[in-house]
Structures are given as structure tokens and as C-alpha cells.
Amino acid sequence: MQTPPKTKSSKAPVLITIGLVSVVAVIFAFAFIIASQANVPETLDTELDETTYMEEATALVEMGDPREGANLIINQLPCGACHITGAGNVAPPFDLIPQHAPLREPLQLEAYIYESIIHPHVFLVPGYPNAMPTDYGTSLTEEQLADIMAYLTQVARSAASS
């Protein structure tokens, strides 16, 4: 009785699949960054200043619910896809807010977070692209914005104290 000859399995299908997935991922990332930059307005309709930011930001943080903000960021909005530690240089991680906020002088923490959500193109953290969606000022309700602000302020203060 003869045993059938052993055949070599080809690695080509696996390598082709990996290559195609990689190409699609790169194209998606590039398209996302280009689309985000296309939404940057030429001029802003409102005057940007520290006092206005602090008044609005402080009021939002005070009325916001950090638990709801966490739920929005983690479960309902795509924030975590880019702003988590380990996502590379897509967007600054939330836990590094205390390190990045002082770069945006003269704004205080709450105002920095507010500006980063409502007018993300005004200040870019060095080393990160301008990939933040620019429509959160119109797509989020005041309550959602307040909840997110309260949560991110809590995260930043917790990270700064540890």
C-alpha cells in the first residue's frame, strides 16, 4: 500500500489576505483624515477668547453627569477609537489631557476641553493630525456636551493627581 504524497500548503492566500486588509486599513485612515480636514471652516462665527470659554465650559461641567459622559464616549460615540492609549498618533489619549492642556495657554483645563470638542482645529496637540470631526458643536445636544465635558474633566483631574 502506498501512502499519498504530502502536499505543501501554500501561504499565498494568507499573505494576500493580510496584504489586502492592510491596504484597506491604510486607505480608510487616509480617507478619514482627508474628510475631517475638509470640514474645517475657513473662519469662525464666534469670537474665541479665554473668558467666553471659561464661562461656557464651567457651566457645562457643573451641569454635566460624568457617568453619562463616560457612557457617551465609550458606548455611543466613536471617541474611544482614536483617543485611547495605544491608538498611535491618531489623536491624543484622554489620560494625557493634563499634559496637553497647558500647551494651550492661556486656557484653563475646562476651556481647553471645550475648545478641543467645539473648535478642534484651533489648536492641535503637536504630533497629532487634524482628524477630529468638526461638527460636535452642532451635532451634540447641550446635555451631551455637558456630560462629556464633566467626564473628561474628571478623567483629566484624576490623571493629574496620580
Steps between C-alpha positions, in 0.01 A plus 500: 500500500631837404456810709385806311772757440505793741400829347630833611232745603540834337540808718405724210126533588585601857760753388268644237221537757730673748625731227148592386382566855804722558437697182133552588594617852749754363249629244232532770732692734612732219139564388395570860773758548428668165125510569557648844722774364247584231250599770721767656332837457704786358388739773316463826163661562574573865773691674743263668628620833591357838221672694224378269640148505528492878145626554353243261731216603451550874122508463506183289726310741280599795179381333651187344484142625841329467339152494287597202805656336691175541208309351488735201874481435537126557173362362332750270756724330816394312730701734675197648616371164751783470545636853613186683853433613656272241314640198825645371517857380139515383384726786623594847388247764253628761733413786760743361267804518686637806824500299349657188271763656786725620626519140186698413569805714326705626210253511429309818416128501124533449543758223761283328262202500214718375707644215632155409144374449329806351790652300752213469694664217594813699776323694662171403705305750848468346551162334131436423312561173193720459265201495237601757147536357400866498124461537470417870399860573184444297445125526520465880222627722594737780436217747726259311775761478464573872521129586808449281665811644431383857644155424814625324565755775469221757736276299752783463495590869531134597795448262668819625477390863641152442 
